[in-house]
Amino acid sequence: MNVNDFMAKHGITDADLERMAAPYEDGSIELEPDGKVFIGSHLDTVGTRRATVVNDEKDT
């Protein structure tokens, strides 16, 4: 599914997307009082190991 299909499926217009992005882009977003923003892999934050899974091509 591409971005346009996703937006159409959920009834999101370009104007909606611009409105939702504005607080992030202009730095005015308000976080919860104890809210933390983590940068980087979420796996580094939760301490989970990464694993590589290989599937047989016939299963895809």
PDB file of N, H, CA, C and O in Angstrom:
ATOM      1  N   MET A   1       0.853  -1.173   0.000  1.00  0.00           N
ATOM      2  CA  MET A   1       0.000   0.000   0.000  1.00  0.00           C
ATOM      3  C   MET A   1       0.897   1.233   0.000  1.00  0.00           C
ATOM      4  O   MET A   1       1.810   1.348   0.818  1.00  0.00           O
ATOM      5  N   ASN A   2       0.631   2.145  -0.916  1.00  0.00           N
ATOM      6  H   ASN A   2      -0.110   2.052  -1.580  1.00  0.00           H
ATOM      7  CA  ASN A   2       1.428   3.363  -0.944  1.00  0.00           C
ATOM      8  C   ASN A   2       0.770   4.448  -0.088  1.00  0.00           C
ATOM      9  O   ASN A   2      -0.324   4.254   0.442  1.00  0.00           O
ATOM     10  N   VAL A   3       1.434   5.564   0.038  1.00  0.00           N
ATOM     11  H   VAL A   3       2.323   5.721  -0.392  1.00  0.00           H
ATOM     12  CA  VAL A   3       0.958   6.650   0.908  1.00  0.00           C
ATOM     13  C   VAL A   3      -0.411   7.146   0.470  1.00  0.00           C
ATOM     14  O   VAL A   3      -1.288   7.365   1.306  1.00  0.00           O
ATOM     15  N   ASN A   4      -0.603   7.325  -0.825  1.00  0.00           N
ATOM     16  H   ASN A   4       0.109   7.147  -1.504  1.00  0.00           H
ATOM     17  CA  ASN A   4      -1.892   7.826  -1.311  1.00  0.00           C
ATOM     18  C   ASN A   4      -3.023   6.859  -1.005  1.00  0.00           C
ATOM     19  O   ASN A   4      -4.116   7.285  -0.631  1.00  0.00           O
ATOM     20  N   ASP A   5      -2.775   5.556  -1.160  1.00  0.00           N
ATOM     21  H   ASP A   5      -1.887   5.210  -1.464  1.00  0.00           H
ATOM     22  CA  ASP A   5      -3.789   4.554  -0.832  1.00  0.00           C
ATOM     23  C   ASP A   5      -4.110   4.580   0.659  1.00  0.00           C
ATOM     24  O   ASP A   5      -5.274   4.498   1.051  1.00  0.00           O
ATOM     25  N   PHE A   6      -3.072   4.694   1.488  1.00  0.00           N
ATOM     26  H   PHE A   6      -2.126   4.760   1.169  1.00  0.00           H
ATOM     27  CA  PHE A   6      -3.262   4.735   2.938  1.00  0.00           C
ATOM     28  C   PHE A   6      -4.104   5.939   3.338  1.00  0.00           C
ATOM     29  O   PHE A   6      -5.043   5.822   4.126  1.00  0.00           O
ATOM     30  N   MET A   7      -3.754   7.108   2.779  1.00  0.00           N
ATOM     31  H   MET A   7      -2.991   7.203   2.139  1.00  0.00           H
ATOM     32  CA  MET A   7      -4.479   8.328   3.115  1.00  0.00           C
ATOM     33  C   MET A   7      -5.939   8.230   2.670  1.00  0.00           C
ATOM     34  O   MET A   7      -6.837   8.647   3.401  1.00  0.00           O
ATOM     35  N   ALA A   8      -6.178   7.686   1.485  1.00  0.00           N
ATOM     36  H   ALA A   8      -5.448   7.347   0.892  1.00  0.00           H
ATOM     37  CA  ALA A   8      -7.546   7.528   0.987  1.00  0.00           C
ATOM     38  C   ALA A   8      -8.328   6.553   1.864  1.00  0.00           C
ATOM     39  O   ALA A   8      -9.494   6.794   2.176  1.00  0.00           O
ATOM     40  N   LYS A   9      -7.697   5.467   2.256  1.00  0.00           N
ATOM     41  H   LYS A   9      -6.749   5.271   2.003  1.00  0.00           H
ATOM     42  CA  LYS A   9      -8.360   4.457   3.083  1.00  0.00           C
ATOM     43  C   LYS A   9      -8.813   5.041   4.416  1.00  0.00           C
ATOM     44  O   LYS A   9      -9.870   4.672   4.930  1.00  0.00           O
ATOM     45  N   HIS A  10      -8.013   5.957   4.982  1.00  0.00           N
ATOM     46  H   HIS A  10      -7.154   6.256   4.565  1.00  0.00           H
ATOM     47  CA  HIS A  10      -8.310   6.521   6.294  1.00  0.00           C
ATOM     48  C   HIS A  10      -8.918   7.920   6.222  1.00  0.00           C
ATOM     49  O   HIS A  10      -9.108   8.568   7.251  1.00  0.00           O
ATOM     50  N   GLY A  11      -9.221   8.383   5.021  1.00  0.00           N
ATOM     51  H   GLY A  11      -9.067   7.857   4.185  1.00  0.00           H
ATOM     52  CA  GLY A  11      -9.867   9.678   4.856  1.00  0.00           C
ATOM     53  C   GLY A  11      -8.997  10.856   5.260  1.00  0.00           C
ATOM     54  O   GLY A  11      -9.501  11.858   5.768  1.00  0.00           O
ATOM     55  N   ILE A  12      -7.703  10.742   5.040  1.00  0.00           N
ATOM     56  H   ILE A  12      -7.293   9.928   4.628  1.00  0.00           H
ATOM     57  CA  ILE A  12      -6.765  11.809   5.398  1.00  0.00           C
ATOM     58  C   ILE A  12      -6.452  12.616   4.142  1.00  0.00           C
ATOM     59  O   ILE A  12      -6.078  12.052   3.114  1.00  0.00           O
ATOM     60  N   THR A  13      -6.603  13.925   4.226  1.00  0.00           N
ATOM     61  H   THR A  13      -6.907  14.383   5.062  1.00  0.00           H
ATOM     62  CA  THR A  13      -6.273  14.797   3.098  1.00  0.00           C
ATOM     63  C   THR A  13      -4.872  15.366   3.288  1.00  0.00           C
ATOM     64  O   THR A  13      -4.281  15.235   4.360  1.00  0.00           O
ATOM     65  N   ASP A  14      -4.348  15.995   2.252  1.00  0.00           N
ATOM     66  H   ASP A  14      -4.828  16.102   1.381  1.00  0.00           H
ATOM     67  CA  ASP A  14      -3.048  16.666   2.372  1.00  0.00           C
ATOM     68  C   ASP A  14      -3.105  17.745   3.440  1.00  0.00           C
ATOM     69  O   ASP A  14      -2.144  17.935   4.185  1.00  0.00           O
ATOM     70  N   ALA A  15      -4.236  18.461   3.520  1.00  0.00           N
ATOM     71  H   ALA A  15      -5.017  18.307   2.915  1.00  0.00           H
ATOM     72  CA  ALA A  15      -4.392  19.514   4.526  1.00  0.00           C
ATOM     73  C   ALA A  15      -4.357  18.917   5.938  1.00  0.00           C
ATOM     74  O   ALA A  15      -3.762  19.499   6.844  1.00  0.00           O
ATOM     75  N   ASP A  16      -4.999  17.748   6.122  1.00  0.00           N
ATOM     76  H   ASP A  16      -5.482  17.275   5.386  1.00  0.00           H
ATOM     77  CA  ASP A  16      -4.962  17.064   7.426  1.00  0.00           C
ATOM     78  C   ASP A  16      -3.530  16.712   7.797  1.00  0.00           C
ATOM     79  O   ASP A  16      -3.101  16.918   8.933  1.00  0.00           O
ATOM     80  N   LEU A  17      -2.802  16.181   6.834  1.00  0.00           N
ATOM     81  H   LEU A  17      -3.150  16.014   5.911  1.00  0.00           H
ATOM     82  CA  LEU A  17      -1.418  15.770   7.071  1.00  0.00           C
ATOM     83  C   LEU A  17      -0.548  16.964   7.448  1.00  0.00           C
ATOM     84  O   LEU A  17       0.268  16.873   8.365  1.00  0.00           O
ATOM     85  N   GLU A  18      -0.718  18.072   6.750  1.00  0.00           N
ATOM     86  H   GLU A  18      -1.381  18.146   6.006  1.00  0.00           H
ATOM     87  CA  GLU A  18       0.026  19.295   7.076  1.00  0.00           C
ATOM     88  C   GLU A  18      -0.307  19.778   8.486  1.00  0.00           C
ATOM     89  O   GLU A  18       0.585  20.178   9.235  1.00  0.00           O
ATOM     90  N   ARG A  19      -1.593  19.742   8.847  1.00  0.00           N
ATOM     91  H   ARG A  19      -2.317  19.417   8.239  1.00  0.00           H
ATOM     92  CA  ARG A  19      -2.028  20.182  10.179  1.00  0.00           C
ATOM     93  C   ARG A  19      -1.439  19.286  11.270  1.00  0.00           C
ATOM     94  O   ARG A  19      -1.004  19.777  12.311  1.00  0.00           O
ATOM     95  N   MET A  20      -1.425  17.963  11.029  1.00  0.00           N
ATOM     96  H   MET A  20      -1.778  17.564  10.183  1.00  0.00           H
ATOM     97  CA  MET A  20      -0.895  17.030  12.027  1.00  0.00           C
ATOM     98  C   MET A  20       0.620  17.152  12.174  1.00  0.00           C
ATOM     99  O   MET A  20       1.153  16.952  13.266  1.00  0.00           O
ATOM    100  N   ALA A  21       1.313  17.479  11.090  1.00  0.00           N
ATOM    101  H   ALA A  21       0.880  17.642  10.204  1.00  0.00           H
ATOM    102  CA  ALA A  21       2.777  17.562  11.124  1.00  0.00           C
ATOM    103  C   ALA A  21       3.284  18.875  11.708  1.00  0.00           C
ATOM    104  O   ALA A  21       4.403  18.932  12.219  1.00  0.00           O
ATOM    105  N   ALA A  22       2.482  19.922  11.639  1.00  0.00           N
ATOM    106  H   ALA A  22       1.573  19.875  11.224  1.00  0.00           H
ATOM    107  CA  ALA A  22       2.928  21.262  12.036  1.00  0.00           C
ATOM    108  C   ALA A  22       3.537  21.330  13.434  1.00  0.00           C
ATOM    109  O   ALA A  22       4.610  21.914  13.577  1.00  0.00           O
ATOM    110  N   PRO A  23       2.911  20.763  14.482  1.00  0.00           N
ATOM    111  CA  PRO A  23       3.512  20.869  15.820  1.00  0.00           C
ATOM    112  C   PRO A  23       4.893  20.221  15.920  1.00  0.00           C
ATOM    113  O   PRO A  23       5.746  20.693  16.671  1.00  0.00           O
ATOM    114  N   TYR A  24       5.112  19.157  15.177  1.00  0.00           N
ATOM    115  H   TYR A  24       4.418  18.773  14.567  1.00  0.00           H
ATOM    116  CA  TYR A  24       6.415  18.500  15.187  1.00  0.00           C
ATOM    117  C   TYR A  24       7.447  19.347  14.459  1.00  0.00           C
ATOM    118  O   TYR A  24       8.589  19.481  14.899  1.00  0.00           O
ATOM    119  N   GLU A  25       7.020  19.916  13.335  1.00  0.00           N
ATOM    120  H   GLU A  25       6.092  19.807  12.978  1.00  0.00           H
ATOM    121  CA  GLU A  25       7.948  20.680  12.516  1.00  0.00           C
ATOM    122  C   GLU A  25       8.325  22.019  13.126  1.00  0.00           C
ATOM    123  O   GLU A  25       9.451  22.484  12.949  1.00  0.00           O
ATOM    124  N   ASP A  26       7.386  22.652  13.852  1.00  0.00           N
ATOM    125  H   ASP A  26       6.471  22.274  13.996  1.00  0.00           H
ATOM    126  CA  ASP A  26       7.701  23.966  14.428  1.00  0.00           C
ATOM    127  C   ASP A  26       8.149  23.890  15.890  1.00  0.00           C
ATOM    128  O   ASP A  26       8.427  24.917  16.509  1.00  0.00           O
ATOM    129  N   GLY A  27       8.217  22.660  16.447  1.00  0.00           N
ATOM    130  H   GLY A  27       7.991  21.825  15.944  1.00  0.00           H
ATOM    131  CA  GLY A  27       8.711  22.468  17.808  1.00  0.00           C
ATOM    132  C   GLY A  27       7.724  22.803  18.899  1.00  0.00           C
ATOM    133  O   GLY A  27       8.114  22.914  20.062  1.00  0.00           O
ATOM    134  N   SER A  28       6.442  22.969  18.560  1.00  0.00           N
ATOM    135  H   SER A  28       6.126  22.879  17.616  1.00  0.00           H
ATOM    136  CA  SER A  28       5.460  23.354  19.572  1.00  0.00           C
ATOM    137  C   SER A  28       4.709  22.175  20.178  1.00  0.00           C
ATOM    138  O   SER A  28       3.795  22.382  20.976  1.00  0.00           O
ATOM    139  N   ILE A  29       5.067  20.948  19.822  1.00  0.00           N
ATOM    140  H   ILE A  29       5.809  20.779  19.173  1.00  0.00           H
ATOM    141  CA  ILE A  29       4.369  19.788  20.364  1.00  0.00           C
ATOM    142  C   ILE A  29       4.582  19.710  21.869  1.00  0.00           C
ATOM    143  O   ILE A  29       5.684  19.943  22.365  1.00  0.00           O
ATOM    144  N   GLU A  30       3.517  19.380  22.584  1.00  0.00           N
ATOM    145  H   GLU A  30       2.622  19.191  22.181  1.00  0.00           H
ATOM    146  CA  GLU A  30       3.597  19.259  24.041  1.00  0.00           C
ATOM    147  C   GLU A  30       3.545  17.783  24.409  1.00  0.00           C
ATOM    148  O   GLU A  30       2.602  17.076  24.054  1.00  0.00           O
ATOM    149  N   LEU A  31       4.555  17.331  25.116  1.00  0.00           N
ATOM    150  H   LEU A  31       5.322  17.905  25.404  1.00  0.00           H
ATOM    151  CA  LEU A  31       4.623  15.941  25.548  1.00  0.00           C
ATOM    152  C   LEU A  31       3.999  15.797  26.922  1.00  0.00           C
ATOM    153  O   LEU A  31       3.777  16.788  27.618  1.00  0.00           O
ATOM    154  N   GLU A  32       3.720  14.586  27.305  1.00  0.00           N
ATOM    155  H   GLU A  32       3.900  13.781  26.739  1.00  0.00           H
ATOM    156  CA  GLU A  32       3.247  14.295  28.652  1.00  0.00           C
ATOM    157  C   GLU A  32       4.288  14.817  29.637  1.00  0.00           C
ATOM    158  O   GLU A  32       5.466  14.902  29.288  1.00  0.00           O
ATOM    159  N   PRO A  33       3.885  15.171  30.865  1.00  0.00           N
ATOM    160  CA  PRO A  33       4.854  15.710  31.827  1.00  0.00           C
ATOM    161  C   PRO A  33       6.083  14.815  32.024  1.00  0.00           C
ATOM    162  O   PRO A  33       7.200  15.314  32.153  1.00  0.00           O
ATOM    163  N   ASP A  34       5.877  13.515  32.047  1.00  0.00           N
ATOM    164  H   ASP A  34       4.969  13.110  31.942  1.00  0.00           H
ATOM    165  CA  ASP A  34       7.010  12.606  32.235  1.00  0.00           C
ATOM    166  C   ASP A  34       7.386  11.914  30.924  1.00  0.00           C
ATOM    167  O   ASP A  34       8.112  10.920  30.924  1.00  0.00           O
ATOM    168  N   GLY A  35       6.887  12.446  29.814  1.00  0.00           N
ATOM    169  H   GLY A  35       6.297  13.253  29.814  1.00  0.00           H
ATOM    170  CA  GLY A  35       7.142  11.831  28.517  1.00  0.00           C
ATOM    171  C   GLY A  35       8.599  11.925  28.118  1.00  0.00           C
ATOM    172  O   GLY A  35       9.245  12.954  28.315  1.00  0.00           O
ATOM    173  N   LYS A  36       9.105  10.859  27.564  1.00  0.00           N
ATOM    174  H   LYS A  36       8.580  10.023  27.404  1.00  0.00           H
ATOM    175  CA  LYS A  36      10.483  10.820  27.113  1.00  0.00           C
ATOM    176  C   LYS A  36      10.485  10.578  25.611  1.00  0.00           C
ATOM    177  O   LYS A  36       9.658   9.827  25.094  1.00  0.00           O
ATOM    178  N   VAL A  37      11.401  11.206  24.928  1.00  0.00           N
ATOM    179  H   VAL A  37      12.072  11.817  25.348  1.00  0.00           H
ATOM    180  CA  VAL A  37      11.572  10.991  23.502  1.00  0.00           C
ATOM    181  C   VAL A  37      12.876  10.246  23.308  1.00  0.00           C
ATOM    182  O   VAL A  37      13.940  10.708  23.720  1.00  0.00           O
ATOM    183  N   PHE A  38      12.781   9.093  22.679  1.00  0.00           N
ATOM    184  H   PHE A  38      11.916   8.717  22.344  1.00  0.00           H
ATOM    185  CA  PHE A  38      13.962   8.286  22.421  1.00  0.00           C
ATOM    186  C   PHE A  38      14.343   8.419  20.961  1.00  0.00           C
ATOM    187  O   PHE A  38      13.485   8.397  20.079  1.00  0.00           O
ATOM    188  N   ILE A  39      15.622   8.556  20.713  1.00  0.00           N
ATOM    189  H   ILE A  39      16.320   8.574  21.429  1.00  0.00           H
ATOM    190  CA  ILE A  39      16.125   8.664  19.354  1.00  0.00           C
ATOM    191  C   ILE A  39      16.960   7.424  19.067  1.00  0.00           C
ATOM    192  O   ILE A  39      17.778   7.015  19.891  1.00  0.00           O
ATOM    193  N   GLY A  40      16.756   6.838  17.917  1.00  0.00           N
ATOM    194  H   GLY A  40      16.092   7.171  17.248  1.00  0.00           H
ATOM    195  CA  GLY A  40      17.504   5.647  17.536  1.00  0.00           C
ATOM    196  C   GLY A  40      16.594   4.435  17.515  1.00  0.00           C
ATOM    197  O   GLY A  40      15.370   4.561  17.513  1.00  0.00           O
ATOM    198  N   SER A  41      17.189   3.288  17.500  1.00  0.00           N
ATOM    199  H   SER A  41      18.184   3.185  17.501  1.00  0.00           H
ATOM    200  CA  SER A  41      16.437   2.046  17.416  1.00  0.00           C
ATOM    201  C   SER A  41      15.641   1.807  18.691  1.00  0.00           C
ATOM    202  O   SER A  41      16.159   1.984  19.794  1.00  0.00           O
ATOM    203  N   HIS A  42      14.391   1.407  18.540  1.00  0.00           N
ATOM    204  H   HIS A  42      13.971   1.264  17.644  1.00  0.00           H
ATOM    205  CA  HIS A  42      13.598   1.068  19.716  1.00  0.00           C
ATOM    206  C   HIS A  42      14.177  -0.164  20.416  1.00  0.00           C
ATOM    207  O   HIS A  42      13.960  -0.361  21.612  1.00  0.00           O
ATOM    208  N   LEU A  43      14.904  -0.978  19.678  1.00  0.00           N
ATOM    209  H   LEU A  43      15.081  -0.818  18.707  1.00  0.00           H
ATOM    210  CA  LEU A  43      15.502  -2.166  20.281  1.00  0.00           C
ATOM    211  C   LEU A  43      16.586  -1.794  21.283  1.00  0.00           C
ATOM    212  O   LEU A  43      16.788  -2.508  22.265  1.00  0.00           O
ATOM    213  N   ASP A  44      17.287  -0.683  21.049  1.00  0.00           N
ATOM    214  H   ASP A  44      17.122  -0.103  20.251  1.00  0.00           H
ATOM    215  CA  ASP A  44      18.291  -0.229  22.005  1.00  0.00           C
ATOM    216  C   ASP A  44      17.620   0.211  23.304  1.00  0.00           C
ATOM    217  O   ASP A  44      18.180   0.029  24.385  1.00  0.00           O
ATOM    218  N   THR A  45      16.437   0.781  23.203  1.00  0.00           N
ATOM    219  H   THR A  45      15.981   0.928  22.325  1.00  0.00           H
ATOM    220  CA  THR A  45      15.713   1.286  24.365  1.00  0.00           C
ATOM    221  C   THR A  45      15.161   0.151  25.219  1.00  0.00           C
ATOM    222  O   THR A  45      15.255   0.199  26.446  1.00  0.00           O
ATOM    223  N   VAL A  46      14.591  -0.861  24.593  1.00  0.00           N
ATOM    224  H   VAL A  46      14.514  -0.900  23.597  1.00  0.00           H
ATOM    225  CA  VAL A  46      13.974  -1.947  25.358  1.00  0.00           C
ATOM    226  C   VAL A  46      14.943  -3.078  25.663  1.00  0.00           C
ATOM    227  O   VAL A  46      14.619  -3.980  26.436  1.00  0.00           O
ATOM    228  N   GLY A  47      16.124  -3.040  25.069  1.00  0.00           N
ATOM    229  H   GLY A  47      16.388  -2.308  24.441  1.00  0.00           H
ATOM    230  CA  GLY A  47      17.137  -4.045  25.382  1.00  0.00           C
ATOM    231  C   GLY A  47      16.876  -5.401  24.766  1.00  0.00           C
ATOM    232  O   GLY A  47      17.281  -6.420  25.326  1.00  0.00           O
ATOM    233  N   THR A  48      16.219  -5.435  23.645  1.00  0.00           N
ATOM    234  H   THR A  48      15.890  -4.607  23.191  1.00  0.00           H
ATOM    235  CA  THR A  48      15.908  -6.692  22.981  1.00  0.00           C
ATOM    236  C   THR A  48      16.968  -7.011  21.938  1.00  0.00           C
ATOM    237  O   THR A  48      17.500  -6.114  21.283  1.00  0.00           O
ATOM    238  N   ARG A  49      17.263  -8.278  21.792  1.00  0.00           N
ATOM    239  H   ARG A  49      16.830  -9.006  22.323  1.00  0.00           H
ATOM    240  CA  ARG A  49      18.237  -8.687  20.788  1.00  0.00           C
ATOM    241  C   ARG A  49      17.619  -8.665  19.403  1.00  0.00           C
ATOM    242  O   ARG A  49      16.412  -8.849  19.244  1.00  0.00           O
ATOM    243  N   ARG A  50      18.448  -8.440  18.416  1.00  0.00           N
ATOM    244  H   ARG A  50      19.428  -8.290  18.546  1.00  0.00           H
ATOM    245  CA  ARG A  50      17.995  -8.504  17.034  1.00  0.00           C
ATOM    246  C   ARG A  50      18.202  -9.919  16.517  1.00  0.00           C
ATOM    247  O   ARG A  50      19.165 -10.589  16.888  1.00  0.00           O
ATOM    248  N   ALA A  51      17.300 -10.364  15.665  1.00  0.00           N
ATOM    249  H   ALA A  51      16.517  -9.819  15.363  1.00  0.00           H
ATOM    250  CA  ALA A  51      17.426 -11.696  15.081  1.00  0.00           C
ATOM    251  C   ALA A  51      17.155 -11.602  13.597  1.00  0.00           C
ATOM    252  O   ALA A  51      16.300 -10.832  13.158  1.00  0.00           O
ATOM    253  N   THR A  52      17.884 -12.389  12.824  1.00  0.00           N
ATOM    254  H   THR A  52      18.578 -13.015  13.180  1.00  0.00           H
ATOM    255  CA  THR A  52      17.653 -12.448  11.395  1.00  0.00           C
ATOM    256  C   THR A  52      16.846 -13.712  11.100  1.00  0.00           C
ATOM    257  O   THR A  52      17.201 -14.809  11.532  1.00  0.00           O
ATOM    258  N   VAL A  53      15.761 -13.533  10.360  1.00  0.00           N
ATOM    259  H   VAL A  53      15.473 -12.641  10.009  1.00  0.00           H
ATOM    260  CA  VAL A  53      14.913 -14.661  10.009  1.00  0.00           C
ATOM    261  C   VAL A  53      14.960 -14.821   8.501  1.00  0.00           C
ATOM    262  O   VAL A  53      14.788 -13.853   7.759  1.00  0.00           O
ATOM    263  N   VAL A  54      15.192 -16.042   8.051  1.00  0.00           N
ATOM    264  H   VAL A  54      15.331 -16.829   8.653  1.00  0.00           H
ATOM    265  CA  VAL A  54      15.238 -16.326   6.625  1.00  0.00           C
ATOM    266  C   VAL A  54      14.063 -17.226   6.293  1.00  0.00           C
ATOM    267  O   VAL A  54      13.911 -18.311   6.855  1.00  0.00           O
ATOM    268  N   ASN A  55      13.231 -16.755   5.363  1.00  0.00           N
ATOM    269  H   ASN A  55      13.355 -15.874   4.907  1.00  0.00           H
ATOM    270  CA  ASN A  55      12.079 -17.560   4.920  1.00  0.00           C
ATOM    271  C   ASN A  55      12.353 -18.107   3.529  1.00  0.00           C
ATOM    272  O   ASN A  55      13.015 -17.469   2.710  1.00  0.00           O
ATOM    273  N   ASP A  56      11.833 -19.292   3.281  1.00  0.00           N
ATOM    274  H   ASP A  56      11.295 -19.810   3.946  1.00  0.00           H
ATOM    275  CA  ASP A  56      11.948 -19.888   1.956  1.00  0.00           C
ATOM    276  C   ASP A  56      11.117 -19.063   0.978  1.00  0.00           C
ATOM    277  O   ASP A  56      10.013 -18.633   1.312  1.00  0.00           O
ATOM    278  N   GLU A  57      11.637 -18.840  -0.222  1.00  0.00           N
ATOM    279  H   GLU A  57      12.534 -19.189  -0.494  1.00  0.00           H
ATOM    280  CA  GLU A  57      10.966 -17.992  -1.202  1.00  0.00           C
ATOM    281  C   GLU A  57       9.560 -18.493  -1.509  1.00  0.00           C
ATOM    282  O   GLU A  57       8.674 -17.679  -1.767  1.00  0.00           O
ATOM    283  N   LYS A  58       9.327 -19.784  -1.492  1.00  0.00           N
ATOM    284  H   LYS A  58      10.046 -20.446  -1.282  1.00  0.00           H
ATOM    285  CA  LYS A  58       8.006 -20.330  -1.804  1.00  0.00           C
ATOM    286  C   LYS A  58       6.955 -19.949  -0.747  1.00  0.00           C
ATOM    287  O   LYS A  58       5.756 -20.046  -1.008  1.00  0.00           O
ATOM    288  N   ASP A  59       7.396 -19.520   0.435  1.00  0.00           N
ATOM    289  H   ASP A  59       8.370 -19.441   0.648  1.00  0.00           H
ATOM    290  CA  ASP A  59       6.474 -19.141   1.506  1.00  0.00           C
ATOM    291  C   ASP A  59       6.025 -17.691   1.430  1.00  0.00           C
ATOM    292  O   ASP A  59       5.165 -17.275   2.206  1.00  0.00           O
ATOM    293  N   THR A  60       6.597 -16.901   0.499  1.00  0.00           N
ATOM    294  H   THR A  60       7.296 -17.239  -0.131  1.00  0.00           H
ATOM    295  CA  THR A  60       6.245 -15.490   0.421  1.00  0.00           C
ATOM    296  C   THR A  60       5.151 -15.217  -0.556  1.00  0.00           C
ATOM    297  O   THR A  60       4.750 -14.065  -0.727  1.00  0.00           O
TER     298      THR A  60
END
